Amino acid sequence: MTEMTMTGEESPKRILVVDDAAETRLMLELRFKREGYTVMVAKSGEEALDLVRREGLPSLAVLDILMPGMDGFAVAEALHSMGDVPIIFLSALSDTSSKVEALSRYAEDYLTKPFAFSELLARVRRVLARKSTALLTDTESVIDEQLQVNFAQQYAVLQGRKVPLTPIENRLLRILYYHRGRVLSPGFLMAKAWDPLQKGTVGSLWVHIRRLRSKIEPDPNNPVYLITVRGQGYCLTTPVQEDQTT
């Protein structure tokens, strides 16, 4: 139920619960906390996505399907655009077509309301255990000997120190990494890094670039990895190493 941090300490996994029914939210929050999980709770899809943007991706999301505004399918699609988040749907919909759509397009599992919490807990544990096993095979992308990034788990390691990345920071760095050596325009980065439900601006891009530099640069005021090319955009490059030969 817990995962190991870089220091060897265990940290509780985070579950995002999204349901417009207050009694369901409260019950799930209390029961999951009793099981040792950290719980993020939202009453709507919009509120859930704002919460994720502020606090980062959860380990797993439990989503109601039928909600005012954004339904569970739309929330799942937005979460998947942010990163690898396993999803379990809760819904009063019991028809086969809804289950097939949910499981084929969005979710790891599907539970029909009313449900027993013990059954939901068993499914949550199974999904998280499978994800933890998969994460063991994740590799860190090496930028150089000083800086590595794990895009699946959304963290960077600078000079041996692990720093978490927000979903947008992670997407920006991943885009720059896979286009290393190329100057990418602000328009290109905003189109690729922001989820479809939220428009990026040049100002917000600059803020995220600045925050990203504070995490991956030895000296953020004099960047050596994430370079600004005036009038063109941004480029991720490997610093030139000094020749140590004599």
C-alpha positions in Angstrom: 0.0 0.0 0.0 3.0 2.2 0.2 6.0 2.9 -2.1 9.6 3.6 -1.4 11.1 7.0 -1.9 14.7 7.7 -3.0 15.7 7.9 0.6 14.3 4.4 1.4 11.3 5.8 3.3 7.8 4.7 2.6 5.3 7.3 1.3 1.5 6.7 1.1 0.0 6.4 -2.3 -2.5 9.1 -3.3 -6.0 8.3 -4.4 -8.1 10.9 -6.2 -11.9 10.5 -5.5 -14.3 12.4 -7.7 -18.0 12.1 -7.1 -20.8 14.7 -7.0 -22.5 12.8 -4.1 -21.3 14.2 -0.8 -22.0 11.1 1.2 -20.0 8.9 -1.3 -17.1 11.3 -1.2 -17.0 11.4 2.6 -17.3 7.7 3.0 -14.5 6.9 0.5 -12.3 9.6 2.0 -12.6 8.3 5.5 -12.3 4.6 4.5 -9.3 5.1 2.3 -7.5 7.2 4.9 -8.2 4.5 7.4 -6.4 2.1 5.1 -3.3 4.4 5.0 -3.8 6.2 1.7 -3.5 9.9 1.1 -6.9 11.1 -0.4 -7.6 13.9 -2.8 -11.3 14.7 -3.0 -13.3 16.7 -5.6 -17.0 17.1 -6.2 -16.7 17.8 -10.0 -14.4 17.1 -12.9 -13.3 20.7 -13.1 -12.4 20.8 -9.4 -10.5 17.5 -9.7 -8.3 18.8 -12.6 -7.6 22.0 -10.8 -6.6 19.9 -7.7 -4.2 17.8 -9.8 -2.7 20.8 -11.5 -1.9 22.2 -8.0 -0.8 19.1 -6.2 0.4 16.7 -8.9 -0.9 13.4 -10.3 -2.4 10.8 -8.0 -1.4 7.2 -7.9 -4.9 6.2 -8.8 -8.3 7.9 -9.5 -11.7 6.6 -8.5 -14.2 8.5 -10.7 -18.0 8.6 -10.9 -19.2 8.6 -14.5 -22.5 10.6 -14.2 -21.6 14.0 -12.9 -22.8 17.5 -13.9 -20.5 19.4 -16.3 -17.6 17.1 -17.1 -18.6 13.4 -16.9 -16.2 10.7 -15.7 -15.1 9.9 -19.2 -14.0 13.5 -19.9 -12.1 13.6 -16.6 -10.4 10.3 -17.4 -9.4 11.6 -20.8 -8.0 14.8 -19.3 -6.0 12.8 -16.6 -4.6 10.6 -19.3 -3.3 13.6 -21.2 -1.5 14.7 -18.0 0.2 11.3 -17.3 -0.1 7.6 -16.5 -3.0 7.5 -14.0 -4.9 4.2 -13.5 -8.6 4.7 -13.2 -11.5 2.8 -11.5 -15.0 3.9 -12.5 -17.9 3.9 -10.1 -21.3 4.2 -11.7 -25.0 3.5 -11.5 -24.8 2.6 -15.2 -24.9 -1.2 -15.4 -25.4 -1.6 -19.1 -22.8 -3.6 -21.0 -22.0 -0.9 -23.5 -21.0 1.6 -20.8 -18.7 -1.0 -19.2 -17.1 -1.9 -22.5 -16.5 1.8 -23.4 -15.1 2.5 -19.9 -12.7 -0.5 -19.9 -11.6 -0.3 -23.5 -10.9 3.4 -23.6 -10.3 4.8 -20.1 -10.3 2.5 -17.1 -8.5 -0.3 -15.3 -11.7 -1.4 -13.6 -15.4 -0.7 -13.3 -17.7 -1.1 -10.3 -21.4 -0.7 -10.3 -23.2 1.3 -7.6 -24.2 0.4 -5.0 -20.9 -1.4 -4.1 -19.2 -2.8 -1.1 -16.1 -0.9 0.0 -14.2 -4.1 0.6 -14.6 -5.0 -3.1 -13.5 -1.6 -4.2 -10.5 -1.8 -1.8 -9.5 -5.1 -3.2 -9.6 -3.7 -6.8 -7.6 -0.6 -5.8 -4.9 -2.8 -4.2 -4.7 -5.0 -7.3 -4.4 -2.1 -9.7 -1.8 -0.3 -7.5 0.2 -3.5 -7.1 0.3 -4.0 -10.9 1.3 -0.4 -11.4 4.1 -0.7 -8.8 5.4 -3.8 -10.5 5.5 -1.9 -13.8 7.2 1.1 -12.3 10.1 -1.1 -11.2 11.0 -1.4 -14.8 10.9 2.3 -15.5 14.3 3.7 -16.4 15.6 7.2 -15.9 16.4 9.1 -19.1 20.0 10.4 -18.8 20.6 14.0 -19.9 24.2 13.8 -18.5 25.9 12.4 -15.4 24.5 15.3 -13.3 20.9 15.2 -14.5 18.5 12.3 -15.1 14.7 12.3 -15.5 12.0 9.6 -14.9 9.1 10.8 -17.0 6.8 7.9 -15.9 7.1 8.8 -12.2 7.5 12.5 -12.8 10.7 13.4 -11.1 14.2 14.6 -11.9 17.5 13.7 -10.2 20.0 16.6 -10.1 23.4 15.8 -8.7 21.9 12.8 -6.8 19.0 14.8 -5.4 15.4 13.8 -6.4 13.0 16.6 -7.2 9.3 16.1 -8.1 7.9 17.6 -11.3 4.4 18.8 -11.8 2.4 17.4 -14.7 3.1 20.4 -16.9 6.8 20.6 -15.9 7.1 16.9 -16.7 5.4 17.3 -20.1 7.5 20.3 -21.0 10.7 18.5 -20.1 9.7 15.4 -22.0 8.8 17.4 -25.1 12.2 19.2 -24.9 14.0 15.9 -24.2 12.6 14.2 -27.3 13.5 17.2 -29.4 16.9 17.7 -27.8 19.1 20.2 -29.7 16.2 21.8 -31.5 14.7 25.2 -30.6 11.0 24.8 -29.9 8.7 27.8 -30.2 6.4 28.8 -27.4 3.4 28.0 -29.6 4.6 24.4 -30.1 5.3 23.9 -26.4 2.0 25.3 -25.4 0.1 23.1 -27.9 1.9 20.0 -26.7 2.2 20.5 -23.0 -1.1 21.9 -21.9 -4.1 19.6 -21.6 -7.0 20.2 -24.1 -9.3 21.8 -21.4 -6.8 24.5 -20.4 -5.2 27.0 -22.7 -1.6 28.0 -22.1 -0.3 31.5 -22.5 3.2 32.8 -23.2 3.2 34.2 -19.7 2.2 30.9 -18.0 4.8 29.1 -20.2 7.5 31.4 -18.9 6.5 30.8 -15.3 6.7 27.0 -15.8 10.0 27.3 -17.6 11.3 29.3 -14.7 10.1 26.8 -12.1 11.5 23.9 -14.2 14.9 25.6 -14.2 14.7 26.0 -10.4 14.5 22.2 -10.3 16.9 21.0 -13.0 19.6 23.7 -13.2 22.6 23.8 -10.8 22.3 27.6 -11.1 18.8 28.6 -12.4 20.0 32.2 -13.1 22.6 30.8 -15.5 21.0 27.8 -17.1 23.1 25.2 -18.9 20.3 22.7 -19.8 17.2 24.6 -20.6 18.3 27.5 -22.8 16.4 30.5 -24.1 17.0 31.4 -27.8 15.9 35.0 -28.0 13.0 35.5 -30.4 12.7 31.8 -31.2 12.0 29.7 -28.1 13.6 27.1 -25.9 16.1 24.3 -26.3 17.3 21.5 -24.1 20.9 20.7 -24.6 23.7 18.8 -22.8 26.3 21.1 -21.3 29.7 21.0 -22.9 32.0 19.1 -20.5 35.5 20.6 -19.9 38.3 18.6 -21.3 40.0 16.8 -18.4 42.9 15.5 -20.4 46.3 17.0 -19.9 
